[in-house]
Amino acid sequence: QVQLVESGGGLVQPGGSLRLSCAESGLPFSEAIITWHRQDLGKAREWIATSWPGGATIYDTSVKGRFTTSRDDAKNTVYLQLNNLKPEDTAVYYCHEAGSMTWGQGTQVTVST
């Protein structure tokens, strides 16, 4: 059974940074396609980035140039580095494994003064 455990959210001021982690188990990490999504209150969940085995990545235009996703194969973990955060980035952030359709539990990111 695939499991994803997220960590790293929090409260940060505009312009600040956070790093989210998504630790995967139950699937060979070399096969895990990890997507990142976020959902703000009253809004639909939206895709923001994908990380493929081997390191290829793609981003939504709303985060491209500010967010970066990376993989640590030794730790079976995918990271999402959030830089230059804006109040509109406030949301619950989720990681998702595309093949097994497994979701992480989500982690809250709040950008506010």
DRENPAGU-666596 format. One record per atom (N, C-alpha, C): residue in three letters; x, y, z. Coordinates in steps of 0.001 Angstrom, whole numbers, padded with zeros to 6 digits, always signed. Atoms other than C-alpha are relative to their C-alpha. Last residue first. Layout:
<atoms>
ALAXYZ/...
</atoms>
This chain:
<atoms>
THR-000763-000873-000882/THR+001809+039726+007690/THR-000547-000117+001413/SER+000698-001145-000569/SER+000410+036726+005859/SER+000965+000826+000829/VAL-000888-001126+000299/VAL+001312+033686+003815/VAL-000725+001266+000429/THR+000668-001276-000163/THR-000284+030542+005254/THR+001015+001114-000198/VAL-000922-001104+000223/VAL+000783+027084+004122/VAL-000803+001290+000073/GLN+000478-001372+000168/GLN-001190+024186+005573/GLN+001164+000959-000202/THR-000671-000858-000971/THR-000011+020614+004988/THR-000367+001454-000299/GLY+000074-001449+000169/GLY-001948+017844+003269/GLY+000742+000745+001099/GLN+001027-000526-000909/GLN-002623+014242+004251/GLN-000175+001507-000125/GLY-000505-000303-001317/GLY-000811+012838+001223/GLY-001091+000655+000837/TRP-000206-001379-000442/TRP-002864+011483-001636/TRP+000712+000038+001348/THR-000077-000200-001443/THR-002651+008128-003406/THR+000290+001463+000316/MET+001064-000947-000353/MET-003815+007700-007000/MET-000060+000209+001519/SER+000859+000635-001004/SER-001572+004615-007306/SER-001166+000878+000411/GLY+000321+001363+000376/GLY+000062+005708-010561/GLY-000981-000663+000950/ALA+000921+000098+001132/ALA-000123+009465-009973/ALA-000407-001441-000322/GLU-000729+000937+000851/GLU+001311+009686-006483/GLU-000938-000418-001122/HIS+000851+001044+000573/HIS-000098+012828-004892/HIS+000871-000894-000854/CYS-000712+000771+001010/CYS+001346+015624-002772/CYS-000861-001212-000366/TYR+000064+001452+000009/TYR-000978+018094-001099/TYR+001000-000563-001006/TYR-000798+000590+001069/TYR-000715+021749-000118/TYR+000016-001518+000156/VAL-000506+001306-000436/VAL-003423+023400+001958/VAL+000685-000629-001211/ALA+000803+001168+000362/ALA-003660+026995+000808/ALA+000494-001207+000792/THR+000590+000629-001180/THR-002126+030470+001044/THR-000953-001114-000410/ASP-000508+001366-000081/ASP-000270+031130-002218/ASP-000553-000734+001227/GLU+000857+000883+000798/GLU-002495+034184-002743/GLU+000525-001425-000095/PRO+001215+000364-000743/PRO-000693+035892+000139/PRO-000914-000948-000775/LYS+000985-001073+000070/LYS+002543+035695-001852/LYS-001231-000413+000796/LEU+001408+000334-000223/LEU+005614+033537-001334/LEU-000874+001242+000042/ASN+000720-001228+000337/ASN+008922+034554-002864/ASN-001512-000198+000152/ASN-000706-001265-000186/ASN+010164+030969-002626/ASN-000876+001172-000410/LEU+000869-001133+000287/LEU+008403+027629-002125/LEU+000753+001291+000320/GLN-000556-001231-000538/GLN+010662+024589-002323/GLN-000856+001160-000466/LEU+000497-001154+000736/LEU+008662+021424-002956/LEU+000506+001235+000723/TYR+000097-001303-000655/TYR+010495+018278-001906/TYR-000665+001020-000917/VAL+000079-001081+000972/VAL+010145+014640-002908/VAL-000229+001296+000771/THR+000698-001238-000334/THR+011276+011917-000544/THR+000061+000978-001165/ASN+001344+000223+000552/ASN+012308+008298-000910/ASN-000894+001223+000250/LYS+000986-000176-001072/LYS+015263+009201+001361/LYS-001427-000262-000464/ALA-000459+000719-001185/ALA+018088+007925-000835/ALA-001018+000058+001133/ASP+000244+001427+000153/ASP+016211+008978-003973/ASP+000403-000790+001243/ASP-001150+000623-000671/ASP+016082+012604-002884/ASP-000261-001496-000015/ARG+000115+001342-000561/ARG+013784+014336-005356/ARG+001296-000395+000687/SER-001201+000817+000151/SER+013233+017968-006346/SER-000199-001324+000719/THR+000142+001320-000574/THR+010354+020415-006852/THR+001243-000823-000312/THR-000849+001015+000612/THR+010935+024111-007337/THR-000222-001327+000689/PHE+000034+001305-000660/PHE+008543+027007-006698/PHE+000886-000979-000773/ARG+000003-000223-001456/ARG+009142+030661-007614/ARG+000058-001315+000779/GLY-001007-000995-000350/GLY+010099+030554-011310/GLY+000064+000304+001484/LYS-001253+000190+000721/LYS+006899+028748-012268/LYS+000946+001148+000292/VAL-001095+000242-000943/VAL+004279+029135-009535/VAL+001357-000121-000688/SER+000181-000805-001209/SER+001232+030589-011340/SER+001158-000141+000983/THR-000531-001343+000183/THR+002475+029253-014680/THR-000108+000855+001259/ASP+001041-000919+000441/ASP+001910+025687-013548/ASP+000589+001405-000081/TYR+000677-000871-000956/TYR+005101+023706-013273/TYR-001149+000755-000648/ILE+000807-000965+000727/ILE+006885+020800-014954/ILE-000823+000760+001026/THR+001043-000729-000730/THR+009680+018557-013718/THR-000780+000897-000948/ALA+000730-000961+000836/ALA+012109+015924-014971/ALA-001131+000629+000802/GLY-000176-001412-000306/GLY+014203+014403-012195/GLY-000717+000996-000876/GLY-001071-000502+000848/GLY+014831+010797-013174/GLY+000169+001495+000097/PRO-001250+000699-000283/PRO+011484+009662-011835/PRO+001073+000435-001003/TRP-000116+001350+000541/TRP+008977+012379-012665/TRP+001266-000676+000497/SER-001373+000505-000061/SER+008094+015409-010546/SER+000017-001439-000486/THR-000204+001442+000118/THR+004904+017317-011320/THR+001488-000314+000020/ALA-001297+000495+000471/ALA+003823+020822-010290/ALA-000006-001520-000074/ILE-001034-001026+000131/ILE+000895+023139-009478/ILE+001328-000532-000525/TRP-001332+000564+000210/TRP-002340+021176-009802/TRP+001009+001129-000122/GLU-000673-000276+001250/GLU-005426+022865-008382/GLU+001387-000635-000026/ARG-001400+000397-000103/ARG-007956+021810-005756/ARG+000655+000197-001363/ALA-000332+001337+000462/ALA-011158+023773-006255/ALA+001487-000295+000216/LYS-000483+000103+001380/LYS-011849+026827-004141/LYS+000299-001455-000356/GLY+001039-000366+000948/GLY-013931+027516-001055/GLY+000395-000094-001458/LEU+001384+000115-000461/LEU-010921+027515+001255/LEU-000969+000461-001074/ASP+000352-001041-000942/ASP-007673+027187-000671/ASP-001464-000162+000359/GLN+001426-000321-000076/GLN-006541+023972-002294/GLN-000221+001034+001084/ARG+000374-000816-001150/ARG-003070+023033-003453/ARG-001476+000336-000083/HIS+001255-000708+000182/HIS-001578+020382-005672/HIS-000208+000906+001202/TRP+000319-000921-001093/TRP+001794+018697-006124/TRP-001260+000784-000363/THR+000562-001290+000376/THR+002333+015694-008364/THR-000324+000794+001262/ILE+000587-000811-001063/ILE+004652+012793-007669/ILE-000493+001315-000572/ILE+000239-001298+000642/ILE+005368+010095-010233/ILE-000769+000841+001013/ALA+000969-000951-000556/ALA+006803+007200-008246/ALA-000036+001300-000804/GLU+001234+000046+000783/GLU+008464+004413-010234/GLU-000997+001092+000394/SER-000347-000214+001410/SER+012046+004953-009061/SER-001218-000046-000917/PHE-000034-001452+000216/PHE+010662+005291-005544/PHE+000313+000335-001451/PRO-001381-000370+000342/PRO+009710+001626-005592/PRO+000069+001466-000404/LEU-000202+000078+001445/LEU+006209+001740-004111/LEU+001479+000282-000251/GLY+000896+000979+000577/GLY+005060+001188-000526/GLY+000128-000182-001494/SER-000307+001388-000326/SER+006575+004327+000969/SER-001014-000906-000685/GLU+000782+001058+000641/GLU+006774+007978-000044/GLU+000448-001366+000509/ALA-000716+001265-000133/ALA+007936+010972+002013/ALA-000889-001137-000488/CYS+000976+001058+000252/CYS+006556+014304+000787/CYS+000783-001314+000000/SER-000523+001337+000255/SER+008447+017324+002088/SER-001137-000980-000197/LEU+000892+001098-000321/LEU+007552+021015+001920/LEU+000661-001324-000360/ARG-000246+001221+000744/ARG+010162+023747+002001/ARG-000931-001093+000513/LEU+000252+001235-000746/LEU+009176+027266+002967/LEU+000440-001163-000872/SER-000187+001314+000609/SER+010212+030728+001826/SER-000397-001108+000971/GLY-000727+001050-000707/GLY+009413+034371+002549/GLY+000021-001314-000758/GLY-001396-000026+000396/GLY+008410+037208+000247/GLY+000840-001090+000637/PRO-000189-000168+001454/PRO+005119+037673+002055/PRO+001470+000186-000350/GLN+000328-001328+000515/GLN+005471+036549+005677/GLN+000148+000044-001520/VAL-001160-000742+000484/VAL+005387+032892+006644/VAL-000463+001351-000531/LEU+000336-001404+000218/LEU+003062+030633+008603/LEU+001262+000758-000403/GLY-000079-000953-001092/GLY+003591+026896+008343/GLY-000453+001379-000397/GLY+000811-001199+000142/GLY+003990+023854+006129/GLY+000184+000937+001187/GLY-000696-001216+000388/GLY+006934+021489+006290/GLY-000827+001252-000163/SER-000403-000865-001101/SER+005543+017962+006374/SER+000556+001306-000567/GLU-000465-001354+000277/GLU+003823+015429+004175/GLU+000415+000724+001272/VAL+000046-000776-001234/VAL+003479+011678+004501/VAL+000656+001353-000257/LEU-000712-001265+000147/LEU+002610+009660+001392/LEU-000178+000792+001285/GLN+000300-001052-000976/GLN+001607+006009+001632/GLN+000879+001211-000286/VAL-000791-001224+000105/VAL+001407+003340-001061/VAL-000456+000990+001068/GLN+000844-001191+000000/GLN+000000+000000+000000/GLN+000880+001242+000000/
</atoms>
